[in-house]
Amino acid sequence: LYPPVIPCAWYCFGERSMDEEAITLELLAQTLKAWEKDVPVPAIWQNFVAWPQLRGLSPSVLRIKLFDLWQEMVQQQLNEQRRIEGLMSVSLPTTRTEAEAALIQDFCQGSDELEAWSALYHRRFSPVLLSKKEMETAVPQSYRNFDRRYKAGLSAFKQYLQRQEQEAHDRAETAHLCRHLPSPDYNQLFGVEPLLQRLFAWAAAPDSSPFFSVEGMGGIGKTSLVRAAAHRMAAQGSWADVLWVSARQYDLDTVYGRIQPIADTAHTFADITLRLCEQLGQLHLAGLPPSVKLERLQPVFKANPHLVVIDNLETLADVDALIPHLEPLANPTRFLFTSRHTMNHYGTVQSLVVPALSYADSYRLMQSELSRQSSQLTLTTEAMACIYQVVGGLPLALKLFAAQLSHFPLDYLLDGLSGLNQADMYTFIYRHSWDKLDWAARQLLVPLYDLALEGVPFIGLRLMADLPDDVFHHALTQLFNFNLLEAAGPVENRRYKIHRLTASFLQTNIVDMWDGL
């Protein structure tokens, strides 16, 4: 008998010690009274997620630290209300005259919110506490009306603390769900919002396919896009867990343009199943055959929705064995892939091809990268036009350019991409696909470097290829499947083109070197 699956608790991300509903007016009143009587404040304040700096403190230190924290928060909220009313922020008063002047100013604006926060602050947290008589004299309302304002301020403060605790819980839960995601290799993504919305719509639609493949050539930004999508999906709180398995064998250093091997990555279907067991805490299943592992994980995936990401799917040695084995695990669980090769031959897989960045988004990405590097360089529109002419909107190549611009002249970099460790960059982007192409697809691809930017019609493409019809059709299909050829325009007048960087790559002697190995 195989060992059973250990149940996984949905939404359990560690010790969720307190809930925002535990923050009540009664608790606030107890705390304020403790300060009045110079006794320890309720220790429950050490159990909330929002204020970890209070944990482990002695009663005497907790009493001081909590007061300082509340004083700072109330003053911030008071100054925010002053800003809304067009008033300047007021620093901590040091004299009674300053305290009275601030109170009078606050109560002359006709704002209930400002008066509420001001009443709370001046009664409880001002360094200069005014007496009841001084407050009655300072404000144009009776003290009884002032007392109502104080109670309103206390209620507003309670709600503020509850929001902080709720937001802290949400951040903690999102962080837990994202614990398997790779660290982002970007400060900001550009031109991806429509693609993200497509992924969100897929994840939210109950009748959509449980499998989705994000596809495109190497360096186009598939992993970054899916990582951003998975993070946002996790923040929505509709997933029991988010899993990420990488099959990427190599990475490209965006500073020096060098290929670096990645350790402990998945190579096979068996590796994928083992990673899923590890991330789900089902280590006792590690010794079972891959198919049995998935069979044992099926109740977990079926009980609650999981988001499972498999990155660089095309590098798996036995990718065709994976999809059929994942199908019994799907619904409500969703599987999201990235791949340089299309998966549209699987009828159950939806696909999205990631396009190159527009000129405007490429320019913004370059400026962002230069800013991230604290570079003082100014990237002119003329220089950007030259860069875009060579590499197009390929995020990886643009990042490499930005990293090298601090060290090399632009003309030097544009001259055959010599400053970008040309061989390694092209190897990272194209080698895997090139090795998979058959001879006819290679023969069709190589002459395409001379295509016009707007592409050629189908008849022009057909004339360029000295291939029999059936061989041409197969080669064309393979180039499409590997995202090395694009088709655009109306269905009756399609035009075919390749990425600018692909054209630059085909003009090098690198493919001759590969073929000679």
C-alpha positions in Angstrom: 0.0 0.0 0.0 1.2 3.5 -0.8 1.3 6.1 1.9 -1.7 8.4 2.1 -1.7 12.1 1.3 -1.3 14.5 4.2 -4.3 16.9 4.2 -3.4 20.5 3.3 -5.3 23.2 5.1 -6.6 25.9 2.8 -5.6 29.4 3.7 -3.3 28.2 6.4 -0.1 30.2 6.1 1.4 29.8 9.5 0.2 31.0 12.9 -2.5 33.4 12.2 -2.4 34.7 15.7 -5.0 37.4 15.7 -7.9 38.7 13.7 -8.7 42.4 13.1 -12.1 41.9 14.8 -10.2 41.5 18.1 -9.5 45.2 17.9 -12.5 46.7 19.6 -13.4 50.0 21.3 -13.3 48.1 24.6 -9.7 47.0 24.0 -8.8 50.6 23.1 -10.5 51.9 26.3 -8.6 49.3 28.4 -5.3 50.4 26.8 -6.0 54.1 27.4 -7.0 53.4 31.0 -3.8 51.4 31.5 -1.8 54.4 30.5 -3.8 56.7 32.8 -3.2 54.4 35.8 0.4 53.7 34.8 -0.1 49.9 34.7 0.8 47.4 31.9 -1.3 47.6 28.7 -3.1 44.5 27.5 -0.5 42.0 26.2 -2.8 41.1 23.3 -1.1 43.9 21.3 1.9 41.7 20.9 -0.1 39.1 19.0 -1.2 41.1 16.0 0.4 40.7 12.6 0.6 44.4 11.8 3.0 45.4 14.5 5.7 42.8 14.8 8.0 45.3 16.6 5.9 44.9 19.7 6.5 41.1 20.0 8.7 39.8 22.8 8.8 43.1 24.8 8.6 43.3 28.5 5.4 44.8 30.0 7.1 48.1 30.8 8.7 48.5 27.4 5.5 47.4 25.6 3.7 50.2 27.5 6.1 52.8 26.2 6.5 51.5 22.6 2.8 51.1 22.1 2.1 54.7 23.2 4.8 56.0 20.9 3.3 54.0 18.0 -0.2 55.2 18.6 0.9 58.8 19.0 2.7 58.6 15.7 -0.2 57.0 13.9 -2.8 59.5 15.3 -0.6 62.5 14.5 -0.2 61.2 10.9 -3.9 60.8 10.4 -4.5 64.2 11.9 -2.0 65.8 9.6 -3.6 64.0 6.6 -7.0 65.5 7.5 -5.3 68.9 7.8 -3.8 68.4 4.3 -7.2 67.5 2.9 -8.6 70.8 4.3 -5.7 72.8 2.8 -3.9 73.3 6.1 -0.2 72.9 6.9 0.9 70.0 9.0 1.6 70.9 12.6 4.5 69.6 14.5 4.3 68.4 18.1 3.3 71.4 20.3 5.7 72.3 23.0 3.6 75.0 24.8 -0.1 75.3 25.8 -0.4 78.3 23.5 0.7 76.2 20.5 -1.6 73.4 21.5 -4.6 75.7 21.8 -3.8 77.4 18.5 -3.7 74.0 16.7 -7.0 72.9 18.3 -8.7 76.2 17.4 -7.5 75.9 13.8 -8.7 72.3 13.5 -12.2 73.2 14.8 -12.6 76.2 12.5 -12.7 74.2 9.2 -16.1 72.6 9.5 -14.8 69.1 9.0 -16.2 66.4 11.2 -13.3 64.0 10.3 -10.6 66.7 11.2 -12.4 67.6 14.4 -12.6 63.9 15.4 -8.9 63.2 14.9 -8.0 66.5 16.5 -10.1 65.8 19.6 -8.5 62.3 20.0 -5.0 63.7 19.6 -5.3 66.6 21.9 -7.1 64.6 24.7 -4.8 61.6 24.6 -1.6 62.0 22.6 -0.5 65.6 22.5 2.8 66.2 24.4 0.9 69.2 25.9 -2.4 67.9 27.3 -5.0 70.6 27.8 -7.4 70.6 30.7 -11.2 70.3 30.2 -11.5 74.1 30.9 -8.8 75.0 28.4 -10.5 72.9 25.7 -13.9 74.4 26.4 -12.4 77.8 26.0 -10.4 77.0 22.9 -13.2 75.5 20.7 -16.5 77.2 19.8 -18.5 74.0 20.7 -19.5 72.9 24.2 -17.3 70.3 25.9 -20.1 67.8 25.5 -19.9 68.3 21.7 -16.2 68.0 22.0 -16.7 64.7 23.8 -18.7 63.4 20.9 -15.9 64.4 18.5 -13.5 62.5 20.8 -15.6 59.3 20.6 -15.8 59.7 16.8 -12.0 60.0 16.7 -11.6 56.9 18.9 -14.0 55.0 16.5 -12.0 56.2 13.5 -8.8 55.1 15.1 -10.2 51.6 15.8 -11.2 51.3 12.2 -7.7 52.5 11.1 -6.1 49.8 13.3 -8.4 47.1 12.0 -7.5 48.1 8.4 -3.8 47.9 9.2 -4.3 44.4 10.7 -6.4 43.2 7.7 -3.8 44.6 5.2 -1.0 42.9 7.2 -2.9 39.6 7.1 -3.4 40.0 3.3 0.3 40.8 2.8 1.3 37.8 4.9 -1.0 35.5 3.1 0.1 36.7 -0.3 3.8 36.3 0.7 3.0 32.8 1.8 1.3 31.9 -1.5 4.2 33.5 -3.4 6.9 31.7 -1.5 7.7 29.4 -4.4 7.8 32.2 -7.0 11.2 33.2 -8.3 12.4 36.7 -7.3 11.5 39.3 -9.9 14.3 40.3 -12.2 12.6 43.6 -13.1 11.6 46.8 -11.4 8.7 47.4 -13.7 7.1 45.7 -16.6 6.1 47.6 -19.7 3.4 46.8 -22.3 2.1 43.8 -20.4 -1.2 45.0 -19.0 -3.4 43.6 -21.9 -1.5 40.3 -21.6 -2.1 40.2 -17.8 -5.8 40.9 -18.3 -6.0 38.0 -20.7 -4.4 35.7 -18.0 -6.7 37.0 -15.3 -9.7 36.4 -17.4 -8.6 32.8 -18.1 -8.0 32.2 -14.4 -11.4 33.7 -13.4 -13.6 32.0 -16.0 -14.9 28.7 -14.6 -15.6 27.3 -18.0 -12.1 28.0 -19.5 -9.5 25.4 -20.2 -7.5 24.5 -17.1 -4.3 24.7 -19.1 -2.8 27.9 -20.5 0.5 28.3 -22.3 2.4 31.6 -22.6 4.6 31.3 -25.6 7.2 33.2 -27.5 10.9 33.3 -28.5 13.6 33.4 -25.9 14.1 36.7 -24.1 10.6 38.0 -25.0 9.6 38.1 -21.3 7.4 35.1 -20.8 8.7 34.2 -17.3 8.5 37.8 -16.1 5.0 38.1 -17.4 3.8 34.9 -15.8 5.6 35.7 -12.5 3.8 39.0 -12.4 0.5 37.4 -13.2 1.0 34.6 -10.6 1.8 37.2 -7.9 -1.3 39.3 -8.6 -3.5 36.1 -8.7 -2.1 35.1 -5.3 -3.0 38.5 -3.9 -6.6 38.0 -5.0 -6.8 35.2 -2.4 -8.7 32.7 -4.5 -6.0 30.0 -4.5 -5.2 27.4 -1.9 -1.6 27.6 -3.0 0.6 28.7 -5.9 3.3 26.3 -7.1 6.2 27.1 -9.4 8.4 24.5 -11.1 11.2 25.7 -13.3 12.6 23.6 -16.2 15.0 26.3 -17.3 18.4 24.8 -17.7 20.4 28.1 -18.3 20.1 31.8 -17.6 21.7 34.8 -19.2 23.4 37.3 -17.1 21.9 40.7 -18.1 25.1 42.6 -17.1 27.7 40.7 -19.0 25.6 38.6 -21.4 27.1 35.3 -20.2 25.2 32.0 -20.1 25.0 30.5 -16.6 23.8 27.0 -15.8 21.0 26.7 -13.3 21.4 24.2 -10.5 18.6 22.0 -9.2 16.2 22.5 -12.1 13.6 20.0 -13.4 14.7 18.0 -16.5 12.0 15.3 -16.7 8.4 14.5 -16.0 9.7 12.7 -12.9 11.4 15.9 -11.7 8.2 17.9 -12.1 6.2 15.4 -10.0 8.9 15.4 -7.3 8.9 19.3 -7.1 5.1 19.3 -6.8 5.3 16.9 -3.8 8.0 19.0 -2.2 6.1 22.2 -2.5 2.9 20.7 -1.2 4.7 19.2 1.8 4.1 15.6 0.7 7.7 14.5 1.0 6.6 11.0 2.1 5.5 10.4 -1.6 9.0 11.1 -2.9 10.0 7.5 -3.5 6.9 6.6 -5.5 6.8 6.4 -9.3 5.8 9.7 -11.0 2.4 8.5 -12.1 1.6 7.3 -8.6 2.7 10.6 -7.1 0.2 12.4 -9.2 -2.5 9.9 -8.4 -1.9 10.6 -4.7 -1.8 14.3 -5.2 -5.1 14.3 -7.1 -7.3 14.7 -4.0 -5.3 17.8 -3.0 -5.7 19.5 -6.4 -9.3 18.5 -6.7 -10.3 19.6 -3.2 -9.2 23.3 -3.6 -8.0 25.4 -6.5 -4.2 25.5 -6.9 -2.3 27.5 -9.5 0.6 25.5 -10.9 3.2 27.2 -13.0 5.7 25.2 -15.1 8.4 27.5 -16.6 10.3 26.7 -19.7 8.3 23.6 -20.5 10.0 23.1 -23.9 13.2 22.0 -22.2 11.8 18.9 -20.6 13.1 15.7 -22.1 9.6 14.1 -22.1 7.2 17.0 -22.3 4.7 14.9 -24.3 4.2 12.7 -21.2 3.3 15.5 -18.9 0.0 16.9 -20.2 -1.9 13.7 -20.3 -0.8 13.0 -16.7 -1.8 16.4 -15.5 -5.3 16.3 -17.0 -6.8 14.3 -14.1 -5.5 16.9 -11.6 -7.2 19.8 -13.3 -10.3 21.7 -12.3 -10.5 23.6 -10.1 -6.7 23.6 -10.2 -5.2 25.5 -13.1 -1.9 24.9 -14.9 0.1 27.8 -16.5 3.1 27.1 -18.7 5.7 29.1 -20.4 7.2 27.7 -23.6 9.3 28.8 -26.6 7.4 26.2 -28.6 3.7 26.2 -29.2 1.4 23.8 -27.5 -1.6 24.4 -29.7 -1.4 20.7 -30.8 -2.9 19.9 -27.4 -6.6 20.5 -27.7 -7.0 21.3 -24.0 -4.3 24.0 -23.9 -5.1 27.7 -24.5 -2.2 29.7 -25.7 -1.0 33.3 -25.8 2.0 34.5 -27.9 3.9 37.3 -26.2 4.6 40.0 -28.8 7.7 42.2 -28.9 7.5 45.5 -27.1 6.5 48.6 -29.0 9.0 51.3 -29.6 7.5 53.4 -26.9 7.5 50.6 -24.3 11.1 49.6 -25.3 12.2 53.2 -24.8 10.5 53.2 -21.3 12.2 49.9 -20.4 15.6 51.2 -21.4 15.1 54.4 -19.4 14.0 52.3 -16.4 17.0 50.1 -16.6 19.4 53.0 -16.9 17.8 54.6 -13.9 18.0 51.3 -11.9 21.7 51.3 -12.6 22.0 54.9 -11.3 23.4 55.8 -14.7 23.7 59.4 -15.6 23.4 58.7 -19.3 20.7 60.4 -21.3 19.1 58.2 -23.9 18.1 60.3 -26.9 15.3 59.3 -29.2 17.9 59.0 -32.0 20.0 56.5 -30.0 16.9 54.6 -29.1 15.8 54.4 -32.7 19.1 52.9 -33.6 18.9 50.3 -30.8 15.3 49.4 -31.7 16.3 49.0 -35.4 18.8 46.3 -34.4 17.1 44.3 -31.5 13.5 45.3 -31.8 11.3 45.1 -28.7 13.1 42.1 -27.1 13.3 42.9 -23.3 16.3 40.7 -22.7 18.4 42.3 -25.4 17.3 45.8 -24.3 18.4 45.0 -20.8 21.8 43.9 -22.1 22.1 47.1 -24.0 21.2 49.2 -21.0 23.8 47.4 -18.9 26.6 47.9 -21.4 25.8 51.5 -22.3 27.6 52.6 -19.2 30.9 51.0 -20.4 30.8 51.1 -24.2 29.9 53.6 -27.0 26.6 53.0 -28.7 28.2 52.5 -32.1 30.4 49.8 -30.7 27.5 47.9 -29.3 25.5 48.2 -32.4 28.3 46.9 -34.5 27.3 43.2 -34.5 26.2 43.4 -30.9 29.9 42.9 -30.1 29.7 44.4 -26.7 26.9 42.0 -25.6 28.8 38.7 -25.7 27.1 38.0 -29.0 27.6 34.2 -29.0 26.2 33.6 -25.6 23.2 35.9 -26.1 22.2 34.2 -29.4 22.9 30.8 -27.9 20.6 31.5 -25.0 17.8 32.8 -27.2 18.0 30.5 -30.3 20.1 27.4 -29.7 17.4 25.2 -28.3 15.0 26.0 -31.1 17.7 25.7 -33.8 18.6 22.2 -32.6 14.9 21.2 -32.8 14.4 22.4 -36.4 14.7 20.0 -39.2 16.8 20.7 -42.3 13.9 22.1 -44.3 12.8 24.6 -41.6 16.4 25.8 -41.3 16.7 26.2 -45.0 13.5 28.2 -45.0 14.6 30.4 -42.0 18.1 31.4 -43.0 17.3 33.5 -46.1 14.6 35.4 -44.2 17.2 37.8 -42.6 16.7 40.0 -45.6 12.9 40.4 -45.3 11.6 44.0 -45.2 10.4 45.2 -41.8 6.8 45.0 -43.0 7.3 41.4 -44.1 6.4 39.7 -47.4 3.2 38.1 -48.6 2.8 34.4 -48.7 3.7 34.1 -52.4 6.9 35.9 -51.7 7.8 33.6 -48.9 7.0 30.6 -51.1 9.2 31.8 -53.9 12.1 32.3 -51.4 12.0 28.6 -50.5 13.2 26.0 -53.0 11.2 23.3 -51.3 8.4 20.9 -52.4 5.0 22.0 -51.3 4.6 19.4 -48.6 8.1 20.0 -47.2 7.5 23.8 -47.4 4.2 23.5 -45.5 5.9 21.4 -42.8 8.9 23.7 -42.5 6.6 26.8 -42.3 4.5 25.1 -39.6 7.6 24.3 -37.6 8.8 27.9 -37.7 5.4 29.1 -36.4 5.4 26.4 -33.7 8.8 27.6 -32.5 7.8 31.3 -32.6 10.5 32.1 -35.1 8.1 33.5 -37.7 5.2 35.8 -37.3 2.1 36.4 -39.5 0.2 39.7 -39.4 -2.5 41.5 -41.4 -5.9 40.5 -42.7 -6.6 36.9 -43.5 -6.8 37.6 -47.2 -3.4 39.4 -47.3 -1.2 38.0 -44.6 2.4 39.2 -44.4 5.2 37.1 -42.9 8.2 38.5 -41.0 10.8 37.7 -38.4 12.0 39.5 -35.3 14.7 42.1 -35.8 17.0 40.3 -33.5 16.4 37.0 -35.4 17.5 38.8 -38.6 20.7 40.0 -36.9 21.3 36.5 -35.6 20.9 34.9 -39.1 23.5 37.3 -40.5 26.2 35.9 -38.1 28.3 32.8 -38.6 27.0 31.3 -35.3 24.7 28.8 -37.0 27.6 27.5 -39.1 29.5 27.0 -35.8 26.6 25.1 -34.3 26.1 22.9 -37.4 29.8 22.2 -37.4 29.8 20.8 -33.9 
